């Protein structure tokens, strides 16, 4: 992965951040990171804004543009959207719901098999994040006070989810069943609602 590609990946994962933060994550100097960022801005892949942070000069924050986000492609894309449209035309909304339900059941069986034997809730969530990461969601688990955040920085089925938001409802239900009665799962950020990612807050039930 080139330095420029690494910067794009970091911006996708972290959201808007400073040049210094990117340089530290990449193990380079701020000057070196800025050189690549300026080149990426010339290509229309990133942009920056000034943010006041107390006394002193405003900090410069970099983020991906729409073109930058597009560098992380939907692996299903147009074909999936067409197929969903065909299912809706041939079998109606009820048929589409049956399709989503079948996918959810299949995914649940696979997830539960991989989560079996987890020592505790923390390990269960770590395994779930690893599964989602392998599926292309750029998932990460962050511990916070009173629970965890399960963050997905990319949605490889975004085109399908945009065409039929039943997939998003299904995935939240899937997470809740995989986590079990030991914890509650709440979606607090949603890509299709305008957020840059999807994020779920998980809190132990007791």
N, C-alpha and C positions, 0 to 999 in steps of 0.2 A: 504494500500500500504506500503510495507516494505521500509526501508531506502535505500536499494540497488535499488529497483524498482523506487523509487522517483528520485534517481540520474540518472538512465537511462532516465527517462521521461524529466528531466531537460536538459540533454545533447541533447536529440532529439529536444527539444524546442529552446535551446539557441545556439547550435553549440559548437565549441571549447571554453572552459572557464577554468579559474583557479580554483584550489581547494578552495581558499578563497571565490570566487563568489558562488560556489556550496554550501559551508558551510553556507553562509549568506542566500541564498535562502531556504535552508533546515532547518535553525534555529538550527544549531549545530556548533561544533568547527571544525576548519580546520583539526585537528588531527583525529577527528571522521570521517569526510568526506573522508580523505585520506585512512583510514583503509578500508572503504568500496570500494573505488576506486581501491586499490591494489588487493582486492579480486576479483573484477570484471575484472581486467586486467588478473589475473590468469585464469579466465574463458574464456578469449578471447573476452570479450564484449566491452571493452574500451581500449584506448591506450593514450599515452601522448607524447608531444614533447616540447622541450625547445625553447622559443622565447625571443630574446634579446629585452629589453624595456628600452633603455637609459642606464644610469650608474647603475652598480650593477649586481647582479646575474640574469641570464635569468629566466623568468617566465615559470612555467610548465603549459601547457594547455592540458586539457583532452577532448577527443572526442570519439564518438561511432565507433566501427569497423563495418565491414560488418555484422558480426554475431550479433552485438548490434542492428543495424538497423533492422535486421530480427526479433527481438523481438516484433516489431510493425507490425503485419502481414497484408497482403493484404486480405481483407475480401471476395474478389471474386476469386482471384487466378487462379489455373490451369483450373478449370471448365469454367470460363469466357473466358479464352484464347482459349479453345477448341471450345466453342460455336461461338466465333468470326471467328475462322477458318472455321467452318461449314457454317456460313453465307456467308463468302467470296467464298467458293467453290460452294455453291448452287446458289447464287444470284449475285456473282461478286462484284467488288468494288462499283458499283452503288447501289446495295442492302445494302451494309455495310454503305454507306453514308446515305441512307434513315433511317437506324436503328439509326445512330448517331443523325440525324436531329429530329427524333421522340423523342428520349431521351431528347434532348435539349429543344424541345417545351414543353414537360411535366414538366421538371425541371423549366423552365421559368414561367409557370403558377403557380406552387407551390410557387416559390420564390416571385413573384410579389404579391401574396395574402398575404404573411407574411410581406412584406415590405410596404404594403399599410398603409397610415396614418402616415408615418414617418414625423417628424416635419421639418427635414432638411437633407442635404447630410450626415452630420456626423452621425446622428441617423440611416440613411438608411444603411450606411456602417457598423455600429456597429451591426445592426440586421443581415446583410448579413454574417458577421464574425461569429455570434452566430449560424446561420443556418449551416454554413460549419463545425463549431466545433462539432455540434451534429451529423453530418454525418461522423465524424471520421477524419477530415482533420487537427485537432489540430490547428485551425485557430486563429489568433489574429490580432487586428487592432492597428497600432501604428501611432500616429500623428507625422508628421514631418513638417519642414518649407515648406509652400506652398501646403500642401496636406496630404496624408496618405499613409501608407504601409499596404496592406492586405497580411499577411504572412500565408502560410500553411506549417506547419512543418512535415506533414505526408500526404501521398497520398494513401488512401485505395483502389483506383482503379489502382494502379501503373502497375500491370500485364496487365490489359486491355489497358491502355494508351501506354505501351511499344509495345504491339502487334499492336495497331492501334492508331497512333498519332492524328488521327482525333478527338479523345476525348479531347485532350488538346486544339486544335483549337476551338472546340465547347465550351469549358468552358470559354475561353477568350471572345468569342462572347456573351456568356450568361451573364458574368459579365458586359460587356459594355451595354447590353440592360437593365439589372436590375438597373444599376446606372443611366442610362438615359443620356439625353443631358446636364445635369448639370456638368458633369465631363468627363475627359478622363481616360482610363485605359490602362496601358502598363505593360506587363510581363517583369520583369527585372531579375528574376532568374527562372531557369527551371530545375526541378529535372532530366528530361530526357536528358538535355544538360550537365549533370555532376555536377549541383549544389546540395547542400544538402537539398534543399527545393524549393518550388515555392513561388515567391513573386511578387506582383503587385503594381505598383505606381499609385495612384489615385490623380488627380489634378483637382480642379474646373475649369470649362470652362470660368468662368468670376468672 
